[in-house]
Amino acid sequence: MAVDFKAKQAEFAAYIRDPQHNPAPSEVKAERMAMYRELIFTNVENFLSSNFPVLRSLHTDRQWHALTQDFLLKHRCESPYFSEIPEEFLAYLQNQRQSPDDYPFLLELAHYEWVEMALSIAPDTVPGNTETDVSGKLLTLSPLAWPLAYRYPVQTIGPGNVPLSPPEQPTFILVYRDLEDDVNFLVLTPLTFRLLQILQDQDSRETQACLEQLAGEFGQLDSKTVLSKGFEVLQQLAGKNVVLINQVAQN
């Protein structure tokens, strides 16, 4: 009688995911299956711990084991690569995780910790600016610069600082990879965050048009101050190759 390999694979995977409720394949010794299970669980748990160190520090060993087990049980990874497990873990937290005992910032903190690794391995490359004068230029936001918004101040969360409710104002953070391939973090003002969003929304944008749109959206502020401050920010970020200078804009 032919062996149904797909059925056997499913039986094997079911045991690995949840040995408490699924029998081990009869053709494999129990000791070997236990070893496979321990190896896979430990590798996944260690990989999650190394990629989400702050999140790990907020959980006891028992809580972290349970979270890893729930991830293995409920989530179906789309990628076979270990380097993409953190992204799969984020998808699990967003779509499958349901526990009233979780921290309210769990997903946001995990995303914040994931970003560093994601940017470090992103395949994009950008040329460095040969100048930093943004006057009358077409500007682009670097694909290696990610402006992010969080309800919680994720950059300050740790064992000694565990907020149970979000503050009135969101937290804006720029994460970018520099020309030395180091990943950097900057806390942004709402004005700077919106300026980067304006650049992000289009392939390229002329400097003055960006600043005028920004001033129009922040109408409660003095327009000259917004234009001046926005220009200063663009100059600074061009120096960091966050804002890329493409060419002279055509009048």
Secondary structure, 3 states (H helix, E strand, C coil): CCCCHHHHHHHHHHHHHCCCCCCCCCCCCHHHHHHHHHHHHHHHHHHHHHHCHHHHHCCCHHHHHHHHHHHHHHCCCCCCCHHHHHHHHHHHHHHCCCCCCCCCCHHHHHHHHHHHHHHHCCCCCCCCCCCCCCCCEEEEECCCEEEEEECCCHHHCECCECCCCCCCCCEEEEEEECCCCCEEEEEECHHHHHHHHHHHCCCCEEHHHHHHHHHHHCCCCCHHHHHHHHHHHHHHHHHCCCEEEEEECCC
